[in-house]
Amino acid sequence: MEAIRRIIWFVALVFLQVALFDKVHLFGYATPLLYIYFIIKLPVSLNRNAVVLLSALLGLCIDIFDHTLGLNMLACVVAGFMRFYLLKLFAPRDVFEDFAPSLKTFGHAAFFRYVSGMILLHQLIVFSTEAFSLFDAAGLFLRILGSFVLTLALVYALENINWGGAKNERR
């Protein structure tokens, strides 16, 4: 049942990103990259190789629809690889059990730091690789900052809907 839920999330986030969020460019800079939420919400106990593989698959799907030739796959693989280290850095010490990171399991402060680190890392890679130079450093900074804030707001909106149910609550 949990695998079916993850597949539905995967498909839904790829569809939302390609059909809706890729067309949003607030003030010409901010574009939400909400598909990172899939990597953020993977269970803590999931094998690191599986996380990187799922991250690569997610990035590949986005790249296929956006025609970006590996840009999102690179960012997703790095985010998936660094996820374990960000969890160890920001998550409470007693959370390495079988549940997904959430506001309820981590608490507000730890969840904010973890999510912010994941989103910032992902978007730094996406936008700096896309620009491939620091010629317009101010524009690059505005794109990263605007997209970071917009994606963070959407992640918190999704998190407050309580998709995970009672399984994700700390006991």
C-alpha positions in Angstrom: 0.0 0.0 0.0 2.8 2.4 0.8 4.5 1.7 -2.5 1.3 2.6 -4.3 1.0 5.8 -2.4 4.6 6.7 -3.4 3.9 5.9 -7.1 0.8 8.2 -7.0 2.9 11.0 -5.4 5.6 10.5 -8.0 3.1 10.7 -10.9 1.2 13.6 -9.4 4.2 15.7 -8.6 5.7 15.1 -12.1 2.3 16.0 -13.7 1.9 19.2 -11.6 5.4 20.3 -12.3 5.2 19.8 -16.0 1.6 20.9 -16.6 1.4 23.8 -14.1 4.5 24.9 -12.2 6.8 25.1 -15.1 4.6 27.8 -16.6 4.7 29.9 -13.4 7.3 32.7 -13.4 6.5 35.2 -10.7 8.1 38.5 -11.5 10.2 36.8 -14.2 12.3 35.0 -11.5 10.4 32.7 -9.2 9.5 29.3 -10.5 8.4 26.6 -8.0 10.2 23.3 -8.3 7.8 21.3 -6.2 8.9 17.9 -7.4 11.7 17.9 -4.8 8.9 17.2 -2.3 9.0 13.6 -3.4 12.6 13.2 -2.3 12.0 15.1 0.9 9.1 12.8 1.9 10.8 9.5 1.3 11.0 7.3 4.4 14.0 7.9 6.6 14.9 4.2 6.7 14.9 3.8 2.9 18.2 2.5 1.5 20.5 5.3 0.2 20.9 3.5 -3.2 17.1 3.4 -3.6 16.8 7.1 -2.7 19.4 8.0 -5.3 17.8 5.7 -7.9 14.3 7.2 -7.3 15.8 10.7 -7.4 17.4 9.9 -10.7 14.2 8.6 -12.1 12.3 11.6 -10.9 14.8 14.0 -12.5 14.8 12.0 -15.7 11.0 12.2 -16.0 11.1 16.0 -15.5 13.9 16.3 -18.0 12.0 14.2 -20.6 9.0 16.5 -20.4 11.0 19.8 -20.1 13.6 18.9 -22.7 16.4 19.9 -20.4 19.0 17.2 -21.1 19.8 16.0 -17.6 19.7 19.2 -15.7 17.0 18.1 -13.3 18.4 14.6 -13.1 21.7 16.0 -11.9 20.0 18.2 -9.3 17.8 15.4 -8.0 20.7 12.9 -7.8 22.8 15.3 -5.8 19.8 16.1 -3.5 19.0 12.4 -3.1 22.6 11.7 -2.3 22.9 14.5 0.2 19.6 13.8 1.8 21.1 11.3 4.3 23.6 13.9 5.5 21.1 16.6 5.8 18.9 14.3 7.8 21.8 13.5 10.1 22.6 17.2 10.4 19.1 18.6 11.0 16.8 15.8 12.1 16.3 14.9 15.8 18.5 12.1 16.9 15.7 9.7 17.6 13.9 9.8 14.3 15.8 7.1 12.3 12.9 4.7 12.2 10.5 3.8 9.4 8.6 7.0 8.7 8.7 9.9 6.4 10.0 13.3 7.5 7.2 15.7 8.4 6.3 18.5 10.7 4.8 16.1 13.2 7.8 13.7 13.3 10.6 16.4 13.2 9.0 19.4 14.8 8.8 22.8 13.1 12.4 23.9 13.6 14.1 20.7 12.5 11.7 20.2 9.6 12.3 23.8 8.4 16.0 23.4 8.4 15.9 20.0 6.6 13.4 21.2 4.0 15.3 24.5 3.5 18.6 22.7 3.0 17.1 20.2 0.5 15.3 22.9 -1.5 18.3 25.3 -1.5 20.8 22.6 -2.5 18.5 21.4 -5.3 17.8 24.9 -6.7 21.4 26.0 -6.5 22.3 23.2 -8.7 19.4 23.6 -11.1 19.8 27.3 -11.7 23.6 27.6 -11.6 23.9 24.7 -14.0 21.2 26.2 -16.2 23.0 29.6 -16.3 26.4 27.9 -16.5 28.0 31.2 -15.7 28.0 33.9 -13.1 27.7 36.6 -15.8 24.4 37.8 -14.3 25.0 37.0 -10.7 22.2 39.3 -9.4 19.7 37.6 -11.7 20.8 34.2 -10.7 20.6 35.1 -7.1 17.0 36.4 -7.6 16.0 33.3 -9.4 17.3 31.0 -6.7 15.9 33.1 -3.8 12.5 33.6 -5.5 12.1 30.0 -6.4 13.4 28.9 -3.0 10.7 31.0 -1.2 7.9 29.9 -3.5 8.9 26.2 -3.4 9.2 26.3 0.4 5.8 27.9 0.7 4.2 25.2 -1.5 6.0 22.4 0.5 4.6 23.8 3.7 1.1 24.1 2.1 1.3 20.4 1.0 2.6 19.4 4.4 -0.3 21.0 6.2 -2.8 19.1 4.2 -1.7 16.0 6.1 -1.3 13.5 3.3 0.6 11.0 5.3 -2.1 10.1 7.8 -1.5 8.6 11.2 1.4 6.4 10.2 3.8 9.4 10.1 3.1 10.6 13.6 5.6 10.1 16.3 4.6 7.7 19.0 
